Amino acid sequence: FSEVTFVLQTFLRMCGLPVQVSCCANAEYMSPSGKVPFIHVGNQVVSELGPIVQFIKAKLYIQWCDDYTATEISRPRYSSPYSWPLNHILAYQKQWEVRRKMNVIGWSGKSLEQVYEDVSQCCQALSQRLGTQPYFFSKQPTELDALVFGHLFTILTTQLTNDELAEKVKSYTNLLSFCHRIEHTYFKEHDRESQSGSPHHYKGSLP
């Protein structure tokens, strides 16, 4: 799953809503806007969900703008559901789209070291805001908790060519504890209590 999908799944679980995840190779083409994730609410199909579901710029940069990571991990993983030659066409198209976006927002000239520093500053701000609280604003989770967890969890569990991005997150112990808390409460416990017998729908346990 992308971090966007995981943010949405986390928030729905926090709201106590039943969640059923369907993985489809052509999911982008099933969405009314061509974007994933999207959800069925009754007979309605809702996609994008506004500012709640945004990509982390740093993760996009590392996945698609770092040549080694794009070649060794991102393009093969993105293209894996498709047959030749569509697999290569779609992977390169995705890379071109991300690099164009990075250029628009002024990130195309950044180095990896600068991106890692941006991530570290972001984590520092989040860590200070969280402090010793279980959640960011109160004892109950909000959309912000789902957003932060979805992005941090994806960084911590996604295979990249090096672990530096994940190590930046791990250096903030309260953020790591925050991720463990939400994973345990809203994924492991929910799946354990589920009567459906369906397998876990999240991408893997935290280290």
C-alpha positions as CSV (number, residue, x, y, z in Angstrom):
1,F,0.0,0.0,0.0
2,S,1.0,3.6,-0.5
3,E,1.1,5.9,2.6
4,V,-2.0,7.6,1.2
5,T,-4.0,4.4,1.3
6,F,-2.7,3.6,4.7
7,V,-3.7,7.0,6.1
8,L,-7.2,6.5,4.9
9,Q,-7.4,2.9,6.3
10,T,-6.1,4.1,9.6
11,F,-8.7,6.9,9.9
12,L,-11.6,4.6,9.0
13,R,-10.5,2.2,11.7
14,M,-10.2,5.0,14.2
15,C,-13.8,6.0,13.4
16,G,-14.9,2.4,14.2
17,L,-16.0,1.7,10.6
18,P,-15.6,-1.7,9.0
19,V,-12.8,-1.7,6.5
20,Q,-12.4,-4.1,3.6
21,V,-9.4,-3.5,1.4
22,S,-9.3,-4.7,-2.3
23,C,-6.0,-4.7,-4.1
24,C,-6.5,-4.3,-7.9
25,A,-3.8,-3.8,-10.5
26,N,-6.0,-1.3,-12.4
27,A,-7.2,0.6,-9.3
28,E,-6.2,4.0,-10.7
29,Y,-8.5,3.4,-13.7
30,M,-11.5,2.5,-11.5
31,S,-11.3,5.8,-9.6
32,P,-13.5,8.7,-10.9
33,S,-10.5,11.1,-10.8
34,G,-7.8,8.6,-11.7
35,K,-6.4,8.8,-8.2
36,V,-6.0,6.3,-5.4
37,P,-7.1,5.5,-2.8
38,F,-10.9,5.8,-3.4
39,I,-13.7,4.4,-1.3
40,H,-17.2,3.1,-1.9
41,V,-19.8,4.8,0.4
42,G,-23.1,3.2,-0.4
43,N,-23.5,3.8,-4.1
44,Q,-21.0,6.7,-4.2
45,V,-17.4,6.4,-5.1
46,V,-15.2,9.0,-3.4
47,S,-11.6,9.6,-4.4
48,E,-8.6,11.7,-3.2
49,L,-10.4,13.0,0.0
50,G,-8.9,16.4,-0.1
51,P,-5.9,17.5,1.9
52,I,-6.1,14.6,4.4
53,V,-4.5,12.2,2.0
54,Q,-1.3,13.7,0.7
55,F,2.0,12.1,-0.3
56,I,5.1,12.9,1.7
57,K,7.4,14.9,-0.7
58,A,10.5,13.4,0.7
59,K,9.4,9.8,0.2
60,L,8.3,10.6,-3.4
61,Y,11.7,12.2,-4.0
62,I,13.7,9.3,-2.7
63,Q,11.5,6.7,-4.5
64,W,11.5,8.3,-7.9
65,C,14.1,11.1,-8.1
66,D,17.0,9.1,-6.7
67,D,18.1,7.1,-9.8
68,Y,19.4,4.1,-7.9
69,T,16.3,3.7,-5.8
70,A,14.0,4.2,-8.8
71,T,15.9,1.6,-10.9
72,E,16.3,-1.0,-8.2
73,I,13.1,-0.7,-6.2
74,S,10.4,1.7,-7.3
75,R,10.0,0.9,-11.0
76,P,10.1,-2.9,-10.6
77,R,7.6,-2.7,-7.7
78,Y,5.3,-0.3,-9.5
79,S,5.3,-2.3,-12.7
80,S,5.0,-5.8,-11.2
81,P,1.2,-6.2,-11.7
82,Y,1.5,-5.5,-15.4
83,S,2.7,-7.5,-18.4
84,W,5.3,-6.4,-20.9
85,P,5.5,-3.7,-22.4
86,L,2.8,-2.0,-20.3
87,N,4.9,-2.6,-17.2
88,H,7.8,-0.5,-18.4
89,I,5.6,2.2,-20.0
90,L,3.6,2.8,-16.8
91,A,6.6,2.7,-14.5
92,Y,8.5,5.3,-16.6
93,Q,5.3,7.4,-16.9
94,K,4.9,7.4,-13.1
95,Q,8.5,8.4,-12.6
96,W,8.1,11.3,-15.1
97,E,5.0,12.5,-13.4
98,V,6.7,12.5,-10.0
99,R,9.8,14.3,-11.3
100,R,7.6,16.9,-12.9
101,K,5.8,17.5,-9.6
102,M,9.1,17.8,-7.8
103,N,10.2,20.3,-10.3
104,V,7.0,22.4,-9.9
105,I,7.4,22.5,-6.1
106,G,11.1,23.3,-6.3
107,W,12.5,20.0,-5.1
108,S,14.2,18.8,-8.3
109,G,17.4,20.6,-7.4
110,K,17.6,19.1,-3.9
111,S,20.2,16.6,-2.8
112,L,19.5,13.4,-0.8
113,E,21.2,15.0,2.2
114,Q,18.9,18.0,2.0
115,V,15.8,15.8,1.7
116,Y,16.9,13.8,4.8
117,E,17.4,17.0,6.7
118,D,13.9,18.2,5.7
119,V,12.6,14.9,7.1
120,S,14.5,15.3,10.3
121,Q,13.2,18.8,10.8
122,C,9.6,17.6,10.2
123,C,10.1,14.7,12.7
124,Q,11.5,17.1,15.3
125,A,8.4,19.4,14.9
126,L,6.1,16.4,15.2
127,S,8.0,15.0,18.2
128,Q,7.8,18.3,20.0
129,R,4.1,18.7,19.3
130,L,3.3,15.2,20.5
131,G,5.4,15.3,23.6
132,T,4.3,12.7,26.1
133,Q,0.7,12.6,24.9
134,P,-0.7,9.4,23.4
135,Y,-2.2,11.4,20.5
136,F,-1.5,14.9,19.1
137,F,-4.5,16.8,20.4
138,S,-6.1,14.8,23.1
139,K,-6.5,11.3,24.5
140,Q,-8.6,10.5,21.5
141,P,-7.1,10.2,17.9
142,T,-8.0,12.6,15.2
143,E,-7.4,13.0,11.5
144,L,-3.9,14.3,12.2
145,D,-3.0,11.1,14.0
146,A,-4.1,9.0,11.1
147,L,-2.2,11.2,8.7
148,V,1.0,11.2,10.6
149,F,0.8,7.4,11.4
150,G,0.1,6.5,7.8
151,H,3.1,8.4,6.6
152,L,5.5,7.4,9.3
153,F,4.5,3.7,9.2
154,T,5.1,3.6,5.5
155,I,8.5,5.1,5.9
156,L,9.4,2.6,8.6
157,T,8.2,-0.4,6.7
158,T,9.0,0.3,3.1
159,Q,12.1,-1.2,1.6
160,L,14.5,1.4,0.1
161,T,18.1,1.2,-1.0
162,N,19.2,2.4,2.5
163,D,17.7,2.8,5.9
164,E,18.6,6.5,6.5
165,L,15.0,7.7,6.1
166,A,13.6,5.2,8.6
167,E,16.5,5.9,11.0
168,K,15.5,9.6,11.0
169,V,12.1,8.6,12.3
170,K,13.4,6.0,14.7
171,S,15.6,8.6,16.4
172,Y,12.5,10.2,17.9
173,T,11.3,7.6,20.4
174,N,7.9,9.2,21.1
175,L,7.1,9.1,17.4
176,L,8.1,5.4,17.3
177,S,6.0,4.6,20.4
178,F,3.1,6.5,18.8
179,C,3.3,4.3,15.7
180,H,3.5,1.1,17.8
181,R,0.5,2.3,19.8
182,I,-1.8,2.9,16.8
183,E,-0.6,-0.2,15.0
184,H,-1.5,-2.3,18.1
185,T,-4.8,-0.6,18.9
186,Y,-6.3,-0.2,15.4
187,F,-4.8,-3.0,13.4
188,K,-3.6,-5.9,15.5
189,E,-6.4,-5.7,18.0
190,H,-9.1,-5.0,15.4
191,D,-7.9,-7.9,13.2
192,R,-7.7,-10.2,16.2
193,E,-11.3,-9.3,17.2
194,S,-12.7,-9.6,13.7
195,Q,-15.2,-12.3,13.2
196,S,-14.7,-12.5,9.4
197,G,-11.6,-14.5,9.5
198,S,-10.1,-12.3,6.9
199,P,-6.3,-11.9,6.9
200,H,-4.6,-8.7,8.0
201,H,-4.9,-5.9,5.5
202,Y,-2.0,-3.8,6.6
203,K,1.4,-4.0,5.0
204,G,3.6,-5.3,7.9
205,S,4.6,-4.9,11.5
206,L,6.9,-2.2,12.7
207,P,10.5,-3.2,13.7
